[in-house]
């Protein structure tokens, strides 16, 4: 990590003197450290310097801009508050995301990240007087014990990145070299927690409108697995009835928080967030969102698969070659596998319930075709009045197993009733009557 020593501090002091000589002052547009809804944190005092500083109880820290700040593009980053004659950058975001576009409309500040490739909507909070604030977290951990949990946020429109984005003094005051006007240079101190460590917490929600944002009325997603990962180590938490999870007493360090998307759902947000726990106070992770996956569940009946349109698809998708795996039965219980479209059509037309295994086979063939051409996803769930809930893949597996075990089930067969239930469930599904 790049450190700036007393020589640089001396240069900064000289710069301040030069700026004063040019009648350019710092902090003409003071910053505020607030929470996400724009409530300013209380102020205390830096015991080492006597300077005022905001006291944040956790890492969910936002910066609010002075309503007189001119519109323009600014650079914003976070350093520690040095107690050892040195300073370091503690911003962990992409340096391109540290450029902030400020639009001032009659004192209402709105923000953009003009060089960000994918700005997170949760980066923006609400300003005390309307408009937007910008989230500062996550933070890198200071390597110096005295500086830990003590931060300073900087804002300026005169920057020099020649020394790299980890140079804590890349912002300058004085006259702007391009505009000839006084540069904007504002800064504010804040401290997080008491440095004794904290918990990592967050939420998983059911994103009904699939927009990646938790809206009013969208419920928490209970019973979901979230992992806190560092190196080869991992801790597991499960969300409660409100979708909340918590990892207790997390030491300072770099972690990844990972959400395991449950089967039948898709993620509407990132499924992993990299975090830096600075060991100062509780750290809130951005919310994970998931929505029920919309699966194709629109089947066709036996009648469709034996007409010209169905037969065309059977040929197009090469379905005939897959039929032996179904262990289809005919009237006499023999295993058959139609090898031509004519035989396939005749097999479906001749299907009868004298041997229930034959009728079950015909309904199974129809669903098999539905799945292979994409009309029905194997994970589509039925809610059958006799068999209950199961996926269509499970119903088909049970049907194939029954045909293998009981190829001939005429009237009086002890296995006929079980096959009738399977046949009826497939028939209802092929007619789109029992999808959940």
C-alpha positions in Angstrom: 0.0 0.0 0.0 1.4 3.4 -1.0 2.2 5.7 2.0 2.8 9.4 2.0 5.4 10.6 4.5 6.2 13.9 6.2 7.8 15.3 3.1 4.5 15.1 1.3 2.7 16.6 4.3 5.1 19.4 4.2 4.3 19.9 0.5 0.6 19.9 1.4 1.2 22.6 4.0 3.1 24.7 1.4 0.2 24.2 -1.0 -2.3 25.4 1.6 -0.1 28.5 2.2 0.0 29.2 -1.6 -3.7 28.7 -1.9 -4.4 31.2 0.9 -2.1 33.7 -0.8 -4.3 33.3 -3.9 -7.4 33.9 -1.8 -8.6 30.3 -2.4 -10.0 28.6 0.6 -10.7 25.0 1.5 -14.1 23.7 2.6 -16.1 26.4 1.0 -18.6 23.7 0.2 -18.6 21.6 3.4 -19.5 17.9 3.3 -21.8 16.0 5.7 -21.6 12.4 6.7 -25.1 10.9 6.9 -27.0 7.6 6.8 -28.9 6.3 3.7 -32.0 8.4 4.4 -30.0 11.6 4.9 -29.9 11.8 8.7 -26.6 13.4 9.7 -24.5 11.5 12.3 -23.8 13.3 15.5 -20.5 15.2 15.9 -17.7 14.5 18.3 -14.1 15.6 18.5 -10.9 14.0 17.4 -9.1 13.5 20.7 -5.7 13.9 19.0 -6.3 17.2 17.2 -9.4 18.6 18.7 -11.1 18.8 15.3 -14.8 17.9 14.9 -15.7 14.6 13.3 -18.9 12.7 12.5 -19.6 9.6 14.7 -21.0 6.8 12.5 -22.3 3.7 14.4 -21.7 1.4 11.4 -20.2 1.3 7.9 -23.4 2.3 6.1 -22.0 5.7 5.6 -23.0 8.3 2.9 -21.7 11.7 2.0 -24.1 14.7 1.5 -22.9 17.6 -0.6 -23.3 21.3 0.2 -26.4 22.7 -1.7 -24.1 25.5 -3.0 -21.6 23.0 -4.7 -21.2 24.0 -8.4 -22.3 21.5 -11.0 -19.4 19.6 -12.5 -17.3 16.5 -12.3 -15.4 15.8 -9.1 -13.1 13.2 -7.7 -14.0 11.7 -4.3 -12.1 9.3 -2.1 -11.5 8.3 1.5 -8.2 8.3 3.5 -7.4 7.6 7.1 -6.9 10.3 9.6 -3.1 10.0 10.3 -1.7 10.0 13.8 1.8 9.0 12.7 2.7 11.6 10.1 1.6 9.4 7.3 -1.6 8.9 5.3 -3.2 6.2 3.1 -6.1 5.8 0.8 -8.8 3.6 2.3 -11.3 3.6 -0.7 -11.7 0.1 -2.1 -13.8 0.9 -5.1 -12.6 1.1 -8.7 -10.8 4.4 -9.2 -13.1 5.2 -12.2 -16.0 5.0 -9.8 -14.5 7.8 -7.7 -15.4 10.3 -10.3 -18.7 11.9 -9.4 -21.0 14.0 -11.6 -22.8 16.7 -9.6 -25.8 18.5 -11.0 -27.0 21.4 -8.8 -30.6 22.4 -9.6 -31.6 25.3 -7.3 -29.7 23.7 -4.4 -30.9 20.1 -5.0 -28.0 17.8 -5.7 -28.3 14.9 -8.1 -25.4 12.5 -8.8 -24.0 10.3 -11.6 -21.0 8.2 -11.9 -19.9 9.2 -15.4 -17.1 6.7 -15.9 -18.7 3.7 -14.1 -19.5 0.7 -16.2 -22.3 -0.6 -14.0 -23.3 1.8 -11.2 -25.1 0.2 -8.3 -28.5 1.9 -7.6 -27.9 1.4 -3.9 -24.8 3.7 -4.0 -27.2 6.6 -3.9 -29.1 7.7 -0.8 -31.3 10.7 0.1 -29.9 14.1 1.0 -31.2 16.0 4.0 -32.8 18.7 1.9 -33.7 16.5 -1.1 -31.5 15.2 -3.9 -28.9 12.4 -3.5 -26.0 11.3 -1.4 -23.3 8.8 -2.2 -22.3 5.7 -0.3 -18.7 5.7 0.8 -18.3 2.1 2.0 -16.6 -0.3 1.6 -13.3 0.7 3.2 -9.9 -0.8 3.3 -8.4 -1.5 6.7 -5.8 0.9 7.9 -2.5 -0.9 8.6 -1.7 1.5 11.4 -3.5 0.8 14.7 -3.9 4.4 15.7 -5.5 5.3 12.4 -7.9 2.4 12.4 -11.6 3.4 12.2 -10.7 7.1 11.7 -11.5 8.3 8.2 -11.5 11.5 6.1 -13.6 12.0 2.9 -12.2 14.3 0.2 -13.9 16.0 -2.7 -12.2 18.1 -5.4 -12.3 19.2 -9.0 -8.6 19.5 -9.4 -6.8 16.2 -9.5 -3.6 14.7 -10.6 -3.5 10.9 -11.0 0.1 10.7 -12.2 1.1 9.3 -8.8 -1.7 6.7 -9.0 -5.1 6.5 -7.4 -3.6 5.4 -4.1 -1.8 8.7 -3.6 -3.8 10.3 -0.8 -3.0 13.8 -1.9 -4.0 13.6 -5.5 -6.5 16.4 -5.0 -5.1 20.0 -5.1 -6.4 23.4 -3.9 -5.4 26.8 -5.2 -6.1 28.0 -8.8 -7.3 25.4 -11.2 -4.8 24.9 -14.0 -7.4 24.8 -16.7 -10.2 27.2 -15.5 -8.0 29.7 -13.7 -10.7 29.7 -10.9 -10.2 28.6 -7.4 -10.3 24.8 -7.1 -13.0 23.1 -5.0 -11.3 21.1 -2.2 -13.5 19.9 0.7 -12.9 17.3 3.3 -14.5 16.0 6.4 -13.5 13.6 9.2 -15.6 10.8 10.5 -15.0 7.8 12.8 -16.9 4.4 12.6 -17.8 2.5 15.7 -15.4 2.0 18.6 -12.9 -0.3 16.8 -13.9 -3.4 18.8 -15.3 -5.2 15.7 -18.8 -6.0 14.6 -21.2 -8.2 12.7 -21.8 -8.6 8.9 -25.5 -8.5 8.1 -27.8 -8.3 5.2 -31.0 -9.4 3.6 -32.4 -11.6 0.8 -35.7 -10.6 -0.7 -38.2 -12.0 -3.2 -37.9 -9.6 -6.1 -41.4 -9.9 -7.6 -40.9 -7.3 -10.4 -37.3 -8.6 -11.2 -35.8 -5.1 -11.2 -33.0 -5.8 -8.7 -34.3 -3.3 -6.1 -36.3 -4.1 -3.0 -39.6 -2.2 -3.4 -42.3 -1.7 -0.8 -44.4 -4.8 -0.4 -41.6 -7.2 -1.6 -41.1 -9.7 1.2 -37.9 -11.2 2.7 -36.9 -14.6 1.4 -36.7 -17.0 4.3 -34.6 -20.1 4.6 -31.9 -19.1 2.1 -28.2 -19.9 2.4 -25.6 -17.1 2.5 -21.9 -17.7 3.0 -19.1 -15.5 4.3 -15.9 -16.6 2.6 -12.3 -15.7 3.1 -9.5 -17.8 1.6 -10.4 -21.4 2.1 -12.6 -20.6 5.1 -16.4 -20.2 5.0 -19.2 -19.5 7.5 -22.8 -20.3 6.7 -25.9 -18.4 7.7 -29.6 -19.0 6.9 -32.1 -16.2 6.5 -34.9 -15.8 9.0 -38.6 -15.3 8.2 -37.9 -11.7 7.2 -35.0 -12.7 4.9 -32.3 -11.3 7.3 -29.0 -13.0 8.0 -26.1 -12.1 10.3 -22.5 -13.2 10.8 -21.5 -12.4 14.4 -18.1 -11.0 15.5 -16.4 -10.8 12.2 -12.7 -9.8 12.4 -11.2 -7.1 10.2 -10.3 -8.5 6.8 -11.3 -9.1 3.2 -14.4 -11.3 2.6 -16.8 -12.4 -0.1 -20.5 -12.7 0.8 -22.1 -15.3 -1.4 -25.8 -16.1 -2.0 -26.8 -19.6 -3.1 -29.7 -19.1 -5.5 -32.3 -21.9 -4.8 -33.5 -24.2 -7.5 -36.4 -22.8 -9.6 -35.3 -19.2 -9.0 -33.0 -16.8 -10.7 -30.9 -14.0 -9.2 -32.0 -10.4 -9.9 -28.9 -8.9 -8.2 -25.3 -9.9 -7.9 -24.9 -13.2 -6.1 -21.6 -12.2 -4.4 -20.3 -9.1 -2.9 -16.7 -8.4 -2.0 -16.4 -6.6 1.3 -13.7 -5.1 3.5 -14.7 -5.4 7.2 -12.7 -2.7 9.0 -13.4 -4.2 12.4 -14.9 -0.9 13.6 -18.7 -1.6 13.7 -21.4 -3.6 12.0 -21.2 -3.8 8.2 -24.4 -4.0 6.1 -24.1 -5.9 2.8 -26.2 -4.8 -0.2 -29.4 -6.9 -0.5 -29.6 -10.1 -2.6 -32.6 -10.5 -4.8 -34.2 -13.6 -6.3 -37.3 -14.3 -8.3 -39.1 -17.4 -9.2 -38.0 -18.7 -12.6 -40.6 -18.5 -15.3 -40.5 -21.9 -16.9 -42.3 -23.0 -20.1 -45.2 -25.2 -19.0 -47.5 -25.3 -22.0 -47.9 -28.9 -23.1 -49.6 -30.5 -26.2 -51.9 -33.6 -26.1 -51.6 -37.0 -27.7 -53.8 -35.7 -30.5 -51.3 -33.0 -31.3 -48.4 -35.3 -31.5 -50.1 -37.7 -33.9 -51.2 -34.9 -36.3 -49.1 -33.4 -39.1 -47.7 -30.5 -37.0 -46.7 -32.8 -34.2 -45.2 -35.4 -36.5 -43.2 -32.6 -38.2 -41.6 -31.7 -34.8 -41.0 -35.3 -33.9 -38.9 -35.5 -37.1 -37.3 -32.1 -36.6 -36.0 -32.9 -33.1 -35.0 -36.5 -33.8 -37.4 -37.8 -31.2 -37.8 -41.3 -32.6 -34.2 -42.3 -31.7 -34.9 -41.4 -28.0 -38.0 -43.6 -27.5 -36.2 -46.8 -26.4 -35.2 -45.2 -23.1 -38.9 -44.9 -22.2 -39.6 -48.7 -22.2 -42.9 -48.2 -24.0 -45.4 -51.0 -23.9 -48.1 -52.2 -26.4 -51.4 -54.1 -25.7 -49.5 -57.3 -24.9 -46.9 -55.7 -22.6 -44.1 -56.0 -25.1 -41.5 -53.2 -25.3 -41.8 -51.2 -28.5 -40.1 -48.2 -30.0 -41.7 -46.9 -33.2 -39.0 -46.4 -35.8 -40.9 -44.4 -38.4 -43.4 -41.5 -38.2 -46.1 -43.8 -39.6 -45.5 -46.3 -36.8 -45.3 -43.5 -34.3 -48.7 -42.1 -35.4 -50.3 -45.6 -35.4 -48.9 -46.4 -31.9 -50.6 -43.3 -30.5 -53.9 -43.8 -32.4 -54.2 -47.5 -31.2 -53.5 -46.7 -27.6 -56.1 -48.3 -25.3 -56.5 -49.0 -21.6 -57.0 -52.8 -21.7 -53.3 -52.9 -20.8 -53.0 -49.8 -18.6 -49.2 -49.9 -19.3 -50.0 -49.1 -23.0 -52.2 -46.1 -22.1 -49.5 -44.9 -19.6 -46.9 -45.2 -22.4 -48.9 -43.1 -24.8 -49.3 -40.3 -22.3 -45.6 -40.6 -21.4 -44.7 -40.3 -25.1 -46.7 -37.1 -25.4 -45.0 -35.5 -22.4 -41.6 -36.7 -23.6 -42.1 -34.9 -26.9 -43.3 -31.8 -25.0 -40.1 -31.7 -23.0 -37.7 -32.4 -25.9 -39.1 -29.6 -28.1 -39.2 -27.1 -25.2 -43.0 -26.8 -24.6 -42.4 -28.0 -21.0 -39.4 -27.6 -18.8 -38.5 -30.7 -16.8 -38.6 -28.6 -13.6 -42.3 -27.5 -14.2 -44.2 -28.5 -11.1 -47.6 -30.2 -11.1 -50.1 -30.3 -8.3 -52.1 -33.5 -9.0 -55.2 -34.2 -6.9 -54.1 -37.8 -6.4 -50.3 -37.7 -6.6 -49.6 -34.3 -5.1 -46.7 -32.0 -6.0 -43.8 -33.1 -8.0 -41.8 -31.9 -11.1 -42.7 -33.3 -14.5 -39.3 -35.0 -14.6 -40.1 -36.9 -11.4 -43.5 -37.9 -12.8 -41.9 -39.2 -16.0 -39.2 -41.1 -14.0 -41.9 -42.8 -11.9 -43.8 -43.7 -15.1 -40.7 -45.3 -16.8 -39.9 -47.2 -13.6 -43.5 -48.5 -13.5 -43.4 -49.6 -17.2 -40.1 -51.5 -16.5 -41.5 -53.2 -13.4 -45.1 -53.9 -14.6 -45.3 -54.1 -18.4 -48.7 -55.7 -18.5 -51.5 -54.4 -16.3 -54.9 -55.7 -17.6 -58.1 -55.5 -15.6 -57.6 -57.3 -12.3 -53.8 -56.6 -12.1 -52.8 -55.4 -8.7 -50.5 -52.8 -10.3 -53.2 -51.4 -12.6 -54.4 -48.7 -10.1 -51.0 -47.3 -9.5 -50.4 -47.0 -13.3 -53.8 -45.4 -13.7 -52.8 -42.6 -11.3 -49.6 -42.0 -13.2 -51.5 -42.0 -16.5 -54.1 -39.6 -15.3 -51.5 -37.2 -13.9 -49.7 -37.2 -17.3 -53.0 -36.7 -19.1 -53.9 -33.7 -16.9 -50.4 -32.2 -17.4 -50.6 -32.8 -21.2 -53.9 -30.8 -21.1 -52.3 -28.1 -18.9 -54.7 -28.6 -16.1 -52.5 -29.1 -13.0 -49.5 -26.8 -13.3 -48.7 -25.2 -10.0 
